Amino acid sequence: MSQALALPTRKDEDFRYADLTALAPLWPVAVETIAVAAGESGQLALVLDGDQPVARELAIVLGEGAAFDLRILNAPSAYGRVAVRVELGKGASFTLGAAQLAGGEQTVEIVTDVLHAHPDAVSRQVVRSVAGGHATANYLGKVRVAKGADGTDGSQSIRAMLLDRTATANAKPELEIFADDVKCAHGCAVGELDANGLFYMAQRGLPPAEAKKLMLQAFVAEAFAGAADEERLLEAALTALGRLV
Amino acid sequence: MLTITDLHATVADKPILKGLSLTINAGEVHAIMGPNGAGKSTLGYTLGGRPGYEVTGGSVEFLGQDLLELQPHERAAAGLFLGFQYPVEIPGVSFVQFLRESLNAQRASRDEAPLSGGEFLKLAREQAALLKMDMEMLKRPVNVGFSGGEKKRAEMVQLGILAPKLAILDETDSGLDIDALRIVGDGINSVMRAPDKAVLLITHYQRLLDYVKPDFVHVLAGGRIVKTGGPELALALEERGYEAVAA
């Protein structure tokens, strides 16, 4: 028992880039279980924008034909970690749209493990990270397709924007496929705000901070497109962005 | 309005402007023509304050202020508009939001009250109509998916909305068909032809000057103005080429 509860180390893949000092007082993290029955659908929007370190762990089980829409704004002004495990039933559908924002010396991270255990399920993950100062933003995401889970359709779109050369983004999308008829796509990019765009906006009169905010707002909005809580999430994200630029 | 004196500027440590002097008074339209690589676009970017365009000598006075002391957004608020040769696409940000925030930032710096959403839309609609541009296009992300001609037209809509004192238009005519050229020319005239405004057209060709009649035409070569004349100079250039006329 005590073994299972021991604080992870950097050798644990899921904690490789974690802020273990900040995690220690939060450990062990209670697992929040969400089960969606066959044919049902559910949704959850997590807004983490407080000033205390936070770690959440979700275990989501989707029955046959079930659907779940998870949106996350991971933008506390301290360590923020959300780990999500998902198991999809036949024909189930899972959507993750997450934005994480970090500045200062902060670490924020999203860790996912999506298991396509049965055929014809769909998973979509969109993660947008913004890191400034000496902050670190991580995404570690596994998509596993079990033997026999044919007709699987999985996608991961992972992008990070660094506001300063001293900030770090780690992105590690992973695919593990044991079925034959599978469609899995992942895209991953780390970049900086377009300098041409910033000058263009400045030339029309926008001060630099406002121009950056407008661009970042558009970037982050991609994670919340189509969410039931889209407006509320965007507003909270905008407030958090105001702290970064 | 604008006095450029012995301006020197480098891009990536390479000298491009080498002692350029030019005075533009209110109410005037100037055209700068010149061969490729003469420094025409560099002049526009340097006046706009683009990062990477370093002034190594000379001075620029704009409406009584030292222009070179100002940040790019402050230059815009002071009344300087730079029409881009290649307008930039900004995904996810609508023209309407971008321009309203830009205009209100300019107004705030001049101690003017911000325009409300309704007031701004009215202004935008008027200016879009002037350039025969569908208002729906201004609800789309900035320049994304616009054709070359549509981008240039959108630049002129922005000119109308922001109503600057001095417009520096960098190859606004490139990418325009004949009809669009006339519309853009009319747009420039109706927005900028006023006693308290001035225009600097940077162009390769005479054809825009048929619609926007310049008071002065300058030939820029080797980073300096080498010849100045009236509208007839543009015609001579068109006929005989830069080398023959400006040599």
Interface residues (C-beta under 8 A of the other chain):
Chain A: D194 A195 N196 G197 F199 Y200 M201 A202 Q203 R204 G205 L206 P207 P208 E210 A211 L214 M215 Q217 A218 F219 A221 E222
Chain B: G48 G49 R50 P51 Q71 P72 H73 R75 A76 A77 F81 L82 F84 P87 V88 E89 I90 P91 G92 V93 Q97 F98 L99 E101 S102 L103 A105 Q106 S109 P141 Q158 L162
